Amino acid sequence: MTQAAISKHLKVPERAQLMTRGRDAQRRPYRLRAPMAEASKWLEGYRRFWEESFQGLDVLLEEMKTRGRARTGS
């Protein structure tokens, strides 16, 4: 991907005020704004919820698989 293409794509979150662009000599470093950090913290609770839910599903599916083997004698 060219530098021009990357710059073009980075303008979208910058215009949405999700990122800020600084200036450091020839570089133009981007930084996430604080609201993104807050959103990340908020989403963390949901990530934990879904991880626990999927772990429970894994346990249930393994139990069902084991019961199915026991019934068929495999």
Secondary structure, 3 states (H helix, E strand, C coil): CCHHHHHHHHHHHHHCCCEEECCECCECCEEECHHHHHHHHHHHHHHHHHHHHHHHHHHHHHHHHHHHHHHHCC
